[in-house]
Amino acid sequence: MTVSLQRGRAAIVGVAESDLGEVGPGFSPIDLMAQGVQRALADCGLSLRDVDGLFCATTQSRMAGLALAEYLCLPEAHIDSTSTGGSSFMGHLARAVEAVEAGVCQVAVVAYGSTQRSLGRKNTSPGERNPYEAPFKPFLPPTAYALAAARHMHEFGTTREQLAEVAVAARQWALLNPAAWEKTPLTVEDVLSSRMVSHPLTIRDCCLVSDGGGALVIASAQRARGLRKAPAYLLGAGHATTHLSISNMPDLVRTGAGRAGELAYAQAGIGPRDVDVVGVYDAFTINTILFLEDLGFCAKGEGGAFVGGGHIAPGGGLPVNTNGGGLSYCHPGMYGLFLLVEAVRQLRGECGARQVADAEIALAHGNGGVLSSQYTVILGGAGTI
């Protein structure tokens, strides 16, 4: 699906995380959304009085948009709480930009919150029973991603060591991020020797389970020019879905990211070589390999070799998941919003020790379900419009 937008007409003007890690009892996902919204508005110098659009999703609220509008006392706000899992927030961003361009709202916020670590994942992300898969007792979602990893290893000769390199690179970036959950170095040997979760994936091939949330603020380009921080413009976006359940995925090693990326690149008028910093949804180590291939950063089947030798780690050839990713920074159930927060901060030059020099174009790729919904977003600074 191609997103309808006019390049440079709207931008992300504020970003923030809520409290991350383990927030403890007494916080709800809506609390964390609101905390993220307030911080993101402070980031750009706006206030709740300016907001007339709310975009949000969480597994812990049946009507998240209504709940957030009530919490923030914004009864007349334009609301969208469409959920496509972890890719929801790329879609929210695109629809918020369209709404601002169309004059439906003037200032929109995109928000997320989850308390899955404090309450337990089973209590916050209730599963949907699939009668065709349930008899085989899969441990989802790890089993679904393990199938993709095993198939990639079989078809292309990808090794366990190469998968582990993804986790090691993420940890090296996390050690440069004060907000990251993981604070200790990680080696390939550590990944391989850690507890098996679903073969061939160990616990270190799997994302964190954390609490957290955050928000983005979107406004017109005209309004953005008078605000506190440099805007990040939406240059291109593309979305593709291929299935819901992993047993219906057409090809375990070729995801909808190929089509989503193609659409986003065409709209932005760029290619993979023009991207300075990359964020991909790394719920599992195989994700990073699959998405780098499907988004054109290397050929299909070459992802294992591409991530080896520190190529995607600090000091490597391609900066990938510079905040530490879902593997080492945070992963509160649905991670897509945090990819956008990091992309904006990289374009602003706010990332300190992990800052990518002269970053002008950032790609953030969201994944929902079990490799089901793929959403690519390309952002650029003022020099790209």
N, C-alpha and C positions, 0 to 999 in steps of 0.2 A: 504494500500500500504506500503510495506517495502522499506526503503531507503537503497541503496547500499553504504556502507562506510566501511573503515578499521579503527577500533577503535584506537584512539590515533595518527592518521596520520595527523590530522589538528585540529585547535583550534580557538576559538575566542580570539583575542589578544588585542583588543581595543573596548571600548564602550563609548557612550556619548549620552546625550539628546541635542537637540537644545534649544532655548528659549521656555518656556512653559507658559501656562495660556492664556493670551490674548496679542498677539504680535502687534496688531494694524494694521492700513493701511500701505501699502508699502512693506509688506512681501508676498512672494508667497510660495506655498508648496515646490517648488524647492529650494528657498532660504533656507528654514529650513532643507531640506535634506542636502544641501551643508554645512550648518553650523554644522550639526551633524557629517558629514563626516570629516570635518576639526578637530573638537574636538576629535573624536574617534581616528583619526590618531595621534594627539598630545598625546593622552592617552597612546599609545603604542610606540611612538617615530618613526613612519614612516611618509612619506609625500605623496602627490599626485603623485609624480614621481614613487612611488612604486606600484601604483594601476593599475591593468589591468583587473579587473572584477567588474561589477556594477549590483546589484540586487535591485530592488525597485518597489513600487506600491503606487498609490494614486488615489482617485476618482476624483481629480482635474486636472489631466493631462491625455490626451488621449494616449500619447506615452511617459510615464514617463521615461523610460530607455533612449530614445533618448534625451529627454530634459535634463536629468541629465548629460549624457555624453557630450553634447554640453556645458552646464554650467561649468563643471569641465575641459573642454578641454582635453577629453580623447577619441578621435575619434576611436581608435582601441580596446577599452575595450570590453571584452565579456559581453553581456547584457542579462538580464532576467527580464522582468517586469510582469510575471504571477501574476494574482490577484485571490485570494480565500478569499477576505475580510480580517478580522482581523487575520486569520491564515496564511496569505501570507508569513510572515517573518520567521516563522518556516520552511516553505517550501524553502524560499530563503536561509536560513542558510544551510539546508541539501544539496541543489543543489550547493551552493558555496563550501562546504566541498568536495563534489564529484568532482567539477571542479578543485579544488586545488590538490586533490589526483591524478587526471588524467593528471595533467600538462597543463590543458587548460588555467589556469591563476595561478599566483603566490601569489598575494594579492587581495582579493576580499572585497568589502564593500557591506553591506546591509543597505538600507536607507529608511526613511519614512518622510513625512511632510504633514501637514494639517493646514489650516487656517479657520476651520469651525466655531469657535467661533466669529472671527472677521467678517466673511462674512455671517454667518448664515447657519445652516445645510441644508436648502432647496436649497441654492445656490451652495453647495459644494458636496452634496451627492444626485444627482437626482435619484428619484425612478423609478423603472421599473413597469409599470402597469400590474398586473396579472388579466386577464379577469374573472377568477373564484373566486377571492377574492375581487376584487374592489367593486362589488355591495354591499358588507357588510360594506364598508367604515372602514376598519381597520386602526388604527393609528400605523404604522409600524416604527421601530421594536418593540415598547413596547407591542402592542397587541399580537404579536407572543409569546413573553416571558411570558406574563400574562397567555396565554393559558397553557403553560407548568407548571407555578406555580399553577394555579387552579387545573390542573389535579393531580399534586403531592400532593396537599392538600387533594383532594378527595380520591386518591388511598391509601395514606399512613398516613393520619392524620396530615400532616405537618401543623404547625400553622403560623399565621402572625407574632407572636412574634419570632419564629425561623428564618423566613426570615429576620426580622429586625436585629437579632443578627449578621448576615453577614455584614450588613452595619455598625453596631456599631464596630465590630472588625476591619474592614477596616479603619474606622476613627481613632481608637486607634493607628494603625500602622502609619497612615498619620501624626499624631501629633508628631511622632518621626522622620519624614522625612522633612528636611528644604525645599525641592523642591516641596512638596505637595501643591495643590491648597487650600484644606480645612484646616482651622486652628482652628476651634472651636470644643469642645467636642460634641458628639452625643449620645443620649440615645434611647432605644427601644421605649419609649413613643414619642420621637421626630419623629421617623420614621413613627409610626402608625398614628400620628396626622397631618402629612404633606399632601400636596395637592395630591389628587388621580389623577393618570395618566391613567392607564388602570387596572381595578380591577383584582386581588387584590394588584397591585403594586402602591405605592405612589412615589412621586418624589425622595424620599431618598432611594428607592429600585432601582433607575435608575442611570446609570453612569453620570459622568460629561460631559459637552460639552466644550471642550477647544481647543486651538491651540497647536501645538507642533510637534516635530519630533525627530529624532535621527538616530544613525547609529551603526553598528557593523563592526569590521575589522576581517577578517578570513585569516589565513596564515598556512603554513605547520608547523608541530611540530618542525622540525629542525630549521626553521626560528624563531619560537616563543621563543625558548630557549635563544636567544640573545636579546630579546626585553625588554621593560621597566617594564611590568607588568606580573604577573603570568597568564599563559594561562588557559582557560576553555575548556576542550576537549568535543567534541560531542561523547557521549557514545552510544546513541540510539535515533531513531526517527521513528515515525509511523504516518500514515495519513489515514483517512477514511471520506468518504462523504456519506450522506444518502438521501439528497433531496436538493432542492433549496428553494421552497416556503413552508411555515409552514403547509399549508393544505395537503402537500404530505409527511410530516414527518411520518415514519412508527409507531413510538411510542413516544408520547410527553414527557415521563419521562425516556427514555433510548436513549442516544445519541451515535454518532459514537466515542465518547471519549473512550468507552469500548474497541473497536477494535484498535484504535490508540494507547492507552496505552499498550495494550497487545503486540503489535508489538514492541513498544519502549522498554518495559521492557525485552522482549526476546533478543533483540539485545544488550542491555546494560548488560544483565546477572544479573539483580537485580529484586527486587520486591518493592511494596509500602513501606514496612517497612524499606528499606534501604535509603529512601529519607529523607534528612535533612531539606530541605526548599522547599515549594511548591508555585508556581505561577499559578493561573488559571484565565482565561479571565472572569472577573466579570462585564460584561456590565450591568447585573441585578443581584439582590441577588439570584434568583433561580439558576443562572448559577453555582455559587460556590457549592451549594448543589448537583446539578446534576453531576458536574464534579468530586467532591470528591467521590461520590458513584461510578461512572463509571470507575474512575481510581484506584479503589480498596482500598481507604483509609477507607471506611466503606461500609457496605452492602447496597444494593438497598433498598430505603425506610427509611433508618436510618440517612440520611443526616441532617434532621432537628434537631434531638437530638444530632448529632455529633458536629454541630456548636454551640450548646447552651453552656451556662455557661462559655463563654470566651475561649473555647477549641482551637479556631483558632486565638485568639487575642494574643497580647504580654503577655508572661508568661504562655500561654496555652500549651496543649500537642503537637500541630502541628502548626508550623509557616506557615501561609497561606497569600499570598499577602502582603509581609512585607514592600512594599513601600507605601501602602495605596490603591493600586489597581485602577481600573477604576472608582470605586465609590468615591474615595476621593483624589487620587494623580493627575491623569490626564487621559483624554480620548479624544484624537483628532481624532475621527472617527474610526480609526482602531488601536487597542491597542497592538497587539501581540508583536511588537518589544520591548516595554517597559518591558514586562515580561522577555525577554532575557537579557536586560540590568541589571535588578535587580538581576537575577540569577547569572550572572557573578560577580557582585559586592559582593554578599553574599559569593561566593566561594573564592573571594580574601580577604575577611574580611574587606571591605571598608565601611560598612554601619553604623558605629557609634552606636548611641543609639538603633537602631533597628537590630543590627547585631545578627545573630543566631550563637551561640557558636559552634566551631568545624564543620562548614558546609563543607562537602566534596562532596555531591551529591545534585544537584538541579533539580527539574522538572519544566518545563515551558509549559503550555498547551494553545494553541491558538484555537480560535473559529471564524469561518467566516459565514457570512450570518445570518440566523435565526436558530441557532443550526445546521447549514448545513454542514460545513467543520470543521473537528476536527484534530488537529495536535499536537502530544505530542513530546517534545524534552527533553532528559535527558543529563545534563552536569555534568562533574566531574573535580576535581582538579588533580594535578600531581600524587597524591597517589592512584588514581583510575584506572590508565592505566598500 
